Amino acid sequence: MEMSRNASSGDRRIVIEGVGHQYRRGARALDGIDLKIEGGLFGLLGPNGAGKSTLMKILCTLLVPSEGKASVGGFDVVRQRGEVRKLIGFLPQEFSAWRVQRVHEVLETMLLLSDHCDRAARRERVDKVLEAVGLSEVADRKVKKLSGGMRRRLGIAQALVHEPPFLVVDEPTVGLDPEERLRFRGLMAELAKDRSIILSTHIVGDLGSGCEDLALINRGKLVFRDSPRELIKRARGRVVELALSGGDESVATDRLEIVSRTTEDGWVRIRGVLIGDSTLDGAKEVEEPNLEEAYLAFMLEATGASLDQSREVF
């Protein structure tokens, strides 16, 4: 999946300084966000309503922040909108337009809007992008006849077709089946080799193994910024496994946020995150928590998020 770009050698940084935003009705979506993002796949995590989509819209010049400033590739997102838009490809949370157009027509239109006037060059570029996202065989199919996973891949294609060095993806796998999610993670890892990608999600598994840098936003505030490895490290000692006979789980439910359970030969094996300072007799510490468990542990301990919010990662 080779996808070269003319803009690969430029400034690949996104710099966010003291960005806050308050909507007209008084809801404060962001509060003093400071971030510097440099190349590769960057994960922006947080529960629904945390402020992630607001920040994405600010970076894509669709919303002017109430305070602070941000730049993409060295260009200010408010004062230099035109330059920023040339650099960014954006897949919003809802990509549902173009229903009666054919797949290749959507991408050709996007190229026309980007001033790509040579018809042969447009067609060549469209073919290349469709191959990259696995849609070559449905190039002539109308958008309304695509599956949910195909529509998300078309959303990625329209964001990529003008060869941007920055890609912003908001909640990419909502509604997709497990196979499509795996395909999407592989595509993101490949594209991140020569791009800066911000992937905003409340589903931790969306990040995949290609993500080496992440931030966690909760209630409009930045509450964590480091590597996935560091987040997992902080969860050690808080993720446990427990085997119960007779199926009685009541002993664990008040002290443990259950992540998974299996039943075998009359035993129920439970895996979960300890709540607060709880201890649980008979529980065995999990030596290597996964990233989803680490995120849940952080939410429960450090941010004061409700358990209902924390469950959204799964």
Rosetta blueprint (number, residue, H / E / L):
1 M L
2 E L
3 M L
4 S L
5 R L
6 N L
7 A L
8 S L
9 S L
10 G L
11 D L
12 R L
13 R E
14 I E
15 V E
16 I E
17 E E
18 G E
19 V E
20 G E
21 H E
22 Q E
23 Y L
24 R L
25 R L
26 G L
27 A L
28 R E
29 A E
30 L E
31 D E
32 G E
33 I E
34 D E
35 L E
36 K E
37 I E
38 E E
39 G L
40 G E
41 L E
42 F E
43 G E
44 L E
45 L E
46 G L
47 P L
48 N L
49 G L
50 A L
51 G L
52 K H
53 S H
54 T H
55 L H
56 M H
57 K H
58 I H
59 L H
60 C L
61 T L
62 L L
63 L L
64 V L
65 P L
66 S L
67 E E
68 G E
69 K E
70 A E
71 S E
72 V E
73 G L
74 G L
75 F E
76 D E
77 V L
78 V L
79 R L
80 Q L
81 R H
82 G H
83 E H
84 V H
85 R H
86 K H
87 L H
88 I E
89 G E
90 F E
91 L E
92 P L
93 Q L
94 E L
95 F L
96 S L
97 A L
98 W L
99 R L
100 V L
101 Q L
102 R E
103 V H
104 H H
105 E H
106 V H
107 L H
108 E H
109 T H
110 M H
111 L H
112 L H
113 L H
114 S L
115 D L
116 H L
117 C L
118 D L
119 R H
120 A H
121 A H
122 R H
123 R H
124 E H
125 R H
126 V H
127 D H
128 K H
129 V H
130 L H
131 E H
132 A H
133 V L
134 G L
135 L L
136 S H
137 E H
138 V H
139 A L
140 D L
141 R L
142 K E
143 V H
144 K H
145 K H
146 L L
147 S L
148 G H
149 G H
150 M H
151 R H
152 R H
153 R H
154 L H
155 G H
156 I H
157 A H
158 Q H
159 A H
160 L H
161 V L
162 H L
163 E L
164 P L
165 P L
166 F E
167 L E
168 V E
169 V E
170 D E
171 E L
172 P L
173 T L
174 V L
175 G L
176 L L
177 D L
178 P H
179 E H
180 E H
181 R H
182 L H
183 R H
184 F H
185 R H
186 G H
187 L H
188 M H
189 A H
190 E H
191 L H
192 A H
193 K H
194 D H
195 R L
196 S E
197 I E
198 I E
199 L E
200 S E
201 T E
202 H L
203 I L
204 V H
205 G H
206 D H
207 L H
208 G L
209 S L
210 G L
211 C E
212 E E
213 D E
214 L E
215 A E
216 L E
217 I E
218 N E
219 R L
220 G L
221 K E
222 L E
223 V E
224 F E
225 R E
226 D E
227 S L
228 P H
229 R H
230 E H
231 L H
232 I H
233 K H
234 R H
235 A H
236 R L
237 G L
238 R L
239 V E
240 V E
241 E E
242 L E
243 A E
244 L E
245 S E
246 G L
247 G L
248 D L
249 E L
250 S H
251 V H
252 A H
253 T H
254 D L
255 R L
256 L E
257 E E
258 I E
259 V E
260 S E
261 R E
262 T E
263 T E
264 E E
265 D L
266 G L
267 W E
268 V E
269 R E
270 I E
271 R E
272 G E
273 V E
274 L E
275 I L
276 G L
277 D L
278 S L
279 T L
280 L L
281 D L
282 G L
283 A L
284 K E
285 E E
286 V L
287 E L
288 E L
289 P L
290 N L
291 L H
292 E H
293 E H
294 A H
295 Y H
296 L H
297 A H
298 F H
299 M H
300 L H
301 E H
302 A H
303 T H
304 G L
305 A L
306 S L
307 L H
308 D H
309 Q H
310 S H
311 R H
312 E H
313 V H
314 F L
